[in-house]
Amino acid sequence: MLSRADSIGVFQVESRAQMNMLPRLKPRCFYDLVIEVAIVRPGPIQGDMVHPYLRRRQTGERICFPSRELEEVLDRTCGVPLFQEQAMKIAIVAAGFTPTEADDLRRAIPIIRDQIELFAKPFNHVLSQASLPPEIAAVDGYHCIAEKLISAGRQCTLEGYALNGEVEVYGVIDSVREGEHRSCFSRYQYPSRLPRRVQMRMIGAAKQLVRAIGYDGSPFNIEFYWDDRSDRISLLEINARISKSHCPLFEEVDGSSHQQVMIDVALGRSSSISRRGTTVILASVSLTRMASAPSARTTPTATRPSFRATVYEM
């Protein structure tokens, strides 16, 4: 009866919009009716969720979920989040939100939707000046990007360079974080203490990535996380430069600053970084944090415009 849109007088599915949807969705069980009621709402319609759901439901299209946790949340709705509860659950299992934070996100989304134009219009103007592939251009300033929580693992940086199509990684540096949630950065440490097999996986991924994007003639550093519980590697960011903070580490352990790499690549030659070795087998650069108010050591003048300030972070 409902599949034929014979729903006049039936509560929740008697509107014209619901009657138009019923033959397309063809509900077969009570949960289908729950979806029928939910899908004819401004959220799913404005979020372009209706057509993907119907297509997957009707064709049995294979859905590839990024994780088992997300599959548990989205499997019954064919991978399409139709309910607010699903959006909150996604924030919890994929982005590390607490239930309270997920509820805050739910309340913030309408505000973001109403005011996103303040940022979207100027951002789209910048994008219009660039030549972008279609899949990137489609994600314009009216989209929000959700970052997955990856900081539960151990962080490290790969220092390397690309020259004439060859990619070389010459150092792996640990970024050691402390505290209950590993949220407080403590020090850089070289060489890395990650298992060698993990380092080789990261090096292989870095080389593949650098070649794939056509990056050449410059140094780089790429930051990764390794989750020692799941053995999963995640990419954090790519920088088209060396890290100045790592220079003392290479000097202590290898006997030469890796600034030499930057010079060599600029001159078009493979790096001649020394690696003559020292008696130091492990070096670190630590950051001391003190609970104190910021203080200015000097102030600029007409004859000395430079300004130096020391800021102690909480």
N, C-alpha and C positions, 0 to 999 in steps of 0.2 A: 504494500500500500504506500509506504513512505518513499520507496524507490521510484514510484510513479508520480511523486509530488502530490499525492492525494492527502493533503495535510490540513485542509480547512478545518478550523476549530481545534486543532491539536496545539496545545500550549508550547511555545518556544520555536516551533517550526512552521507557523502558519503565515509568516510574512512573505511578501513576494520574493525577497532576496533568498530566504530559506527555501522556498519552493523551487527557485531556479537552481539552487545548489544540490537539492536532494537527488535528482536523476544523475548528476555527475558523480556524486560521492557514493550513491547506492549503499546506504547503511545496512549492515548485516547483523550487528549486535549493539548492545547498549553503549559500549565505549565509542562506537562509530557515531552514535547520536550525540555524545558529549563533544566529539570533534566537530560534528555538523553545526552545533550551536556556537562553538568557540571560533570556528574558522570564518563565519560571516560576522566579523567584527572589524573595526577600524585598524587595530594593531596588525593582524595577519594580512589584511588587504594592503595597507600602506607599506608594510614590510616586504611585499612581494613574496609571500609564503604560500599563497593559495595554489598557484599553478604548479610549483615544484612538488607540493604535497600530492595533488591530484595525479600528476604525471607518474610519480613514483608508486602511488597506490595502484594505479590502473595498469602500469606496464611491468611492475615487479622489478624496476630498475635496481641494480646492485648498489648498495650504499657502503662507502668506505669510511668507517669512523676512526678518528685519530687515536682513540683510546677506548678501552673496555668500559671505563667509567662513563664516558660520553655516550657510548652505545646503550648503557642501562637507562640513561636519562631520555634518549631520543628515539629508541628503537620502535616504540609503539606509534610514534607519529612520523615514521619514515624519514627520520633524520632532520625533521623540520620543527623548530620550537614554536608551538602554537599557544602554549599556556605561560602565564607569568611565573608559575611555580617552576617550569622547566628552565626559564631564563635565570632564575635565582639559583637553581641547582647547578646549572652550567658554571655560574660564577664561583660556586663553592668547589666543585670537583676539578675545574679546568684552570681557574685563576687564583685559587687559594683563599677566597673570601671566607670569612666567618658567616654564619647565618645572619647576624646583625648587619654586617657589611653588605651582604647580598640584598637585604631589605632596603638599606640605604641606596644601593644602586637602583633598585626598582623605583624608588621615589625620585631619583635623580634623572632617570631616562626621559620622562616628559619635559623636564626643564632643558635638558640637552637638546632634545628635538625642537623645542620652541626657539632656542637661542643659538643653535649651531650656525645659522646664517651669518652671524657676526664674524665667524672665522672662515666659513666655507667660501664666501664670495671672494675675499682677497686671496685665499689659498688657491682657488680655481683660476684666478687671474695669473698667478705665478705658474701654475701647471700649464696654462695655455701657451706659455712661452717655450715650453720644452717639447721635444719630440719623444713621445712615450709609446710603448707597445700597447695594443688595445686592452689587454687584460689589466694593465696598470692604470691606464687612462680612465677605465670604467670605475675605479675606486677613487672618486673625487673627494672634495672637501666636505661633502655631506655624509661621509662615512666615518665611523669611529672604529679604530683598530683596538682590539682586545689583545693584550699581551698575556701569554701563558706564564704562570709562575714556574720559574726554573731555578731559582736561587737556593733550592733545598740541597743542591749538590755542591761539588768542589769546583772552584773557578780557577781558570788558568788562561794565559795569553801566549799565543804563538807569534814569535817575531820572525819575519822572513822578507823576501823580496822576489820580484818577478823581472826577468830580463831576457829579451829575445825569445820569448815563449817558454823559457825554463823557469820553474818555480822552486825556490830553495827556502827551507825553514831551518834556521840555525840556532834557535833557542826556545825553550818552553819554560815559562815563569809562572809560579803559583801565586794567586792572590788569596791570601789566608784571611778568612773571616772568622770571628769568634762570637760568643754569646749563644743563648739558648736556641735562637733561630738563625744563627750564622749571619746576622744582619749588620754586625759591626766590623768594618774593615780594620785589619791589624797590620799586615805587612805584605810586601812582595818578597818572594823567596825563589832562588835559582841555584842549581837546576831544580826542575820540578820533582816532587816526590810522588807524583801519580804513577800507577803501574805502567811499565813500558808499553804494554799492549794498548793501553788507553791512549797514551801519547801518540803511538803510531796510527791509531784510528783517526785521531784529530788531525794529524799531519796529512794523512791521505785525504780527508774531507776538505782541508784547507786548500791543498793543491788542486783538487778537482773543482772547487768553487772559484778560485782565482783564474784558472784556465777558462772556465765556463763563461765568466763575465768579460773575458778579453782584457783583463788588467795586466799591464806590462810597463816596464821601464820605471819602476818605483818600489820603494819598500812598503811593507804593510805590517800591521799586527791584527790578529783575529782572536777574539775572546770566546771561550767555550765554557760550558758547565758540564760536569760529569756527575751523574747521580749514582753513587756507589751502591745503592740498594737495587736499582733496576738495571744498572749498567748502561743507561741511556745517555747519549751525548746531545747537548743542545747548543746551538749557535746563539751568542749574545749580540755581538756587533763586529763590524769590520772597520778598521781605520787605515787610511791611505798615508801612513807615516810610521816612523819608529816611535817608541815611547821613551821620552827623556828620563822618566823615573827609573827605567831599567838600565841606564848607562852604567851606574856604579856597580851593578851586579855583574855585568860582563867584565868590567875592569878587574874586579876582585877575583873572579873565578877563571876567566879566560885570558886575563892580562891585557885586554884591549877593549875600549868602548865600542859599542856597536854603531856609534856615529860614523865609524869608518865605512860601514855598509852603505849608508846614505851617500857618502862621497863617492864611493866606488860605482854605485849604480848611476849616479848623476854623470859620471865620466864614461858610462857605457861599458864598464868592465865587471866581470864577476867579482864578488866580494873577496877581499884579501884580509878579512878579519883575522887577527893574529892566532888565537888559540894556542899560544905557546905554553899556557898553563901556569898555575901558581900553586902554592901550598894550600890554598883555600879550596875546600871541597863544597862548601855551602855558604851562600851570602844572602843577606836580607836587607831590605830597606823598610824601616818601621815608621809609623806615624804615631806621635804622642798626642793624646787627646787630654785636654784639661778643661775643667769647668771654670771658666773665667770670662769676664766681659772683654770684648775686643779692645785693643789699645793701639793707638797710632804712635809709631816711633818718631816719625819725621813728618813735616808738612811741606808742601811745595811752595817755592818762592819764585820771584821773577828771574833770579839767576840760577835757581836749581828747581826745575819743574818736576823732577822725578818724585814719586810718592811711594813710600814703603810702609806697609802696615802689617802687623802680626795679629791674626785672628785665631783665638782658641775656640774650638768647637766643643759643644756639649757632648 
